Amino acid sequence: MGRQPIFDEQGDVFAYELLFRGSMAAVAAGRQDTYATSTVIVNAFTEFGIREVAGDRLCFINLTREFLTGQLALPFGPAQVVLEVLETVEMDDEVVAGITRLAEAGYKIALDDFVWGSGHEQLFGIASYVKLDLLDGDLSNLDEIVAACREHPNIKIVAERLETQEQVAIADRYGMELRQGYALSHPQVLTVASLSPSRLRRLELVSALSAPDADLPRIVSIIASDPALSLRVLRASNSVAAGHANRVSSVQQAVVMVGLPHIRQWAMLMVLDEVGGATEEHMLDVLTRARLCENVAHSFGAPSDAAFMAGVITGVAGVLGMPPAAMADQFPLHPQVAAALTSGTGSLGQVLQAVDAYEHGECGPADANLVGEYMDAVRWSTKALDATNRLAAA
């Protein structure tokens, strides 16, 4: 994913525009823009975590017609995003109505690469930002455009594609509040090691969420059975955690915090994201570890659902070659879970230590009961993956 700063007149970073960086080779031409937008949203909120990407600054995200009209729902609130209306989106009644609904719901609207006479000027009354291309845009009517923007006190002008000092001078002369371009900063490509949920699991989750009476236990079971889905839901819960006093200690709490409507929206976007996932062997290892943590939790007086979550996070960290403490910072975890991951303390820390010892062949006679618990974990994780494979073959 790309991230390009947007600066204010004093040269401070005001916001970031999030950009798609990846291959379109396997994506049909007619859906490339939607694929790019979906991928950016999923990556920003559920792979990186929005606070990791932008801190407390705003994020500008390009939206296609499908998102603007509500055909594809936005799975995040308006607190930290600016929705960019692409210049290629035709302004018809359905689009205008959809954008108006989004603005009324509290989302800030930006008009990207604004061209006078394109029909986008009818959104001046609800737009917060108008982006003007000072590199390839038609500057012959710049006075008229700026004057029209100044009739709306709610609008800030973003001078974009600034590549020379002459273009920066134009932004200064017109008092454009915000600036973006190579003359100020090139986009930074962000990368993160990750697991992608299996496509089948995503489809199964969409199916479960589409039922008239969504079955919460089944939804939690589907998410818990796929480590990558679990982590994505945890990161999604991080985007709404600021409004909650509690921190999550289980997959179910994360699902409840995000809410089934938003889980449904995330799942739909993940279906559009067709990037391959981890190997079956990786998934089996992580699920076995998580189940083993759940199985032995009672021996240490630890909550079993929190132990399962701790097992998922540490298992995925191992696959990605990351320390568990680094992953713990990305989630709104209950202090008990966070302490186990960062310092190995508490009853959950003891669970992780026991499982680590068993996996490394360091257990003694006193740990003989772990053999039975481990075999149960292997059977459970194998059954979960077999069920997935049977569904795939159906």
HELIX and SHEET records of a PDB file:
HELIX    1   1 ALA A   29  ARG A   31  5                                   3    
HELIX    2   2 GLN A   32  VAL A   42  1                                  11    
HELIX    3   3 ASN A   43  PHE A   48  3                                   6    
HELIX    4   4 ILE A   50  ALA A   54  1                                   5    
HELIX    5   5 ARG A   65  LEU A   68  1                                   4    
HELIX    6   6 ASP A   93  GLU A  104  1                                  12    
HELIX    7   7 HIS A  120  LEU A  123  5                                   4    
HELIX    8   8 LEU A  142  ARG A  150  1                                   9    
HELIX    9   9 GLN A  165  ARG A  173  1                                   9    
HELIX   10  10 ARG A  199  SER A  210  1                                  12    
HELIX   11  11 LEU A  216  ALA A  224  1                                   9    
HELIX   12  12 PRO A  227  ASN A  238  1                                  12    
HELIX   13  13 ALA A  241  GLY A  243  5                                   3    
HELIX   14  14 VAL A  251  VAL A  258  1                                   8    
HELIX   15  15 LEU A  260  LEU A  272  1                                  13    
HELIX   16  16 GLU A  280  VAL A  296  1                                  17    
HELIX   17  17 ALA A  297  PHE A  300  5                                   4    
HELIX   18  18 SER A  304  LEU A  320  1                                  17    
HELIX   19  19 PRO A  324  ALA A  328  1                                   5    
HELIX   20  20 PRO A  335  SER A  343  1                                   9    
HELIX   21  21 GLY A  346  GLU A  359  1                                  14    
HELIX   22  22 PRO A  365  ASP A  367  5                                   3    
HELIX   23  23 ASN A  369  ALA A  393  1                                  25    
SHEET    1   A 9 GLN A 188  VAL A 189  0                                        
SHEET    2   A 9 GLY A   2  ASP A   8 -1                                        
SHEET    3   A 9 VAL A  13  LEU A  19 -1                                        
SHEET    4   A 9 LEU A  58  LEU A  63  1                                        
SHEET    5   A 9 VAL A  81  VAL A  85  1                                        
SHEET    6   A 9 LYS A 108  LEU A 111  1                                        
SHEET    7   A 9 TYR A 129  ASP A 133  1                                        
SHEET    8   A 9 LYS A 156  GLU A 160  1                                        
SHEET    9   A 9 LEU A 178  ARG A 179  1                                        
END                                                                             
